[in-house]
């Protein structure tokens, strides 16, 4: 599974949840964690239809299985745990 954190450097919400996202990287080492700055990688953001940050998407075997916009840390971790198989 892979978890992608779509963010911007200027977003307060992204700055608040990014440290928790980094914590999840160490808690769930079998999952790939990626960060995509939608201002620096506009084509990716456009392809993924990301307009609001922070947005998190979870993929399994190349398919998106979950999308969360501005989730709480608890919801984010619960979703990561669910797909950590």
N, C-alpha and C positions, 0 to 999 in steps of 0.2 A: 504494500500500500504506500501511497505518497500523499502528503498533505502540503498544499501550496497556500502560502499566506500572501495574498495580494495586498499591497500597501503603498503608501506614499510617505516620503520623509517629513512632510509638513503636517500630517494628520496626528492630532493629539491622541485619538483613540488607538491608532496604530502604535504610537510610542508607548502607550499604557499596556497593551497586550503583548508586544514583542518580547519582553523579558520572559513572560509566561510561556510563549511559544518556544523560546530557547530552552526552557526547563523541560518541556515535553520532548525535545530532541534527545535529552539524556535519559528521560524516563522510559522512552520507547525506542530503543536503538535499532529495532528491526524495521522501523518505518522510515521512509525517506521524507525529510522535511526541507522545503524550499521556500525562499522568499522572492517575490517578484515585485519590484517597484514599477507601478503602472505608468509613471511618468518617464522612466528610463526605458521601459519595454512596452511602449504603446501598442505595437502590433500584437503582442501576446494578450494584452488586456482587451484589445478589440476582438480578437478571435474568441476569447473566453467570455466576452460580454460582461466585463467587470466595470461597473460605473460607480460603485460605492465601496469605500474602504473603511475598516478592514473587511475583506472577504476571504473566507477559507474554503477551499475545495479539496475533497478527498477523492482520490482515484484508486481503482483496483484493476489490474490487468489492462490499463489504458483507458478504462471507462470511468467517467465521473459517477460516483455513488452518493455523494452528499455535497451540499453547498450551504454555507452559513454566512450571513451578513451580520457583522457586529455581534458575534456571540459572546456570552459571558465566558470567563475562564472555565467554569464548571461544565457548561454545555460543550465547549471545545474539547476538553479532556474526555468527557463521556463519549463523544463521537470518535475521537482517536482511539480510545480503549475498545470501542465496539468493533472497529475495523482492524485492530491489532491481532490478527489471527495467523 
